[in-house]
Amino acid sequence: MSKKMLVGLVMGVALSGLSLSVQAGEIKAKVEAAKGEANATTEEIKGEAKAKIEEAKGNKASAAMERGKGNVKGAYERAKGKVNEMKAKSE
């Protein structure tokens, strides 16, 4: 093999490996975003369930507080998912 062919082969392998790692980063980013959304939804559902229990007991103020806590935790999980998504994209 000539030097040009060898250099071309090495560069081709290096660039194809680079593109594969970029695709892996994008996939990881999508997974992180999905996990964040799933966790957020779970926290909101938990808050709603606790609120229903409090309403059944007759505690409307406590029910509103539980509902609000669920929404805040859901927003926090979404933000964490977004941060993890950005980290994965930058890797």
PEDA-V961252 format. One record per pair of residues at least 12 apart in sequence whose ideal C-beta (glycine too) atoms are under 10 Angstrom apart, sorted by sequence separation. I is the first residue (numbers start at 1). J is the second residue. If there is no record, write none. Layout:
((I,J) (I,J))
//
This chain:
((50,62) (51,63) (54,66) (55,67) (50,63) (51,64) (53,66) (54,67) (51,65) (52,66) (48,63) (50,65) (51,66) (52,67) (47,63) (50,66) (51,67) (49,66) (50,67) (51,68) (47,65) (48,66) (49,67) (51,69) (47,66) (48,67) (50,69) (51,70) (46,66) (47,67) (50,70) (47,68) (49,70) (47,69) (48,70) (44,67) (46,69) (47,70) (48,71) (46,70) (47,71) (44,69) (45,70) (47,72) (43,69) (44,70) (47,73) (43,70) (44,71) (46,73) (47,74) (42,70) (43,71) (44,72) (46,74) (43,72) (44,73) (45,74) (40,70) (43,73) (44,74) (40,71) (42,73) (43,74) (44,75) (42,74) (43,75) (40,73) (41,74) (43,76) (44,77) (39,73) (40,74) (43,77) (44,78) (39,74) (40,75) (42,77) (43,78) (40,76) (41,77) (37,74) (39,76) (40,77) (41,78) (39,77) (40,78) (38,77) (39,78) (40,79) (36,76) (37,77) (40,80) (36,77) (37,78) (39,80) (40,81) (35,77) (36,78) (39,81) (36,79) (38,81) (36,80) (37,81) (33,78) (35,80) (36,81) (37,82) (35,81) (36,82) (34,81) (36,83) (32,80) (33,81) (36,84) (32,81) (33,82) (35,84) (36,85) (31,81) (32,82) (35,85) (32,83) (33,84) (34,85) (32,84) (33,85) (31,84) (32,85) (33,86) (31,85) (32,86) (29,84) (30,85) (32,87) (33,88) (28,84) (29,85) (32,88) (33,89) (28,85) (29,86) (31,88) (32,89) (29,87) (30,88) (28,87) (29,88) (30,89) (28,88) (29,89) (27,88) (28,89) (29,90) (25,87) (26,88) (29,91) (25,88) (26,89) (28,91) (24,88) (25,89) (25,90) (25,91) (22,89) (24,91) (22,91) (21,91))
//
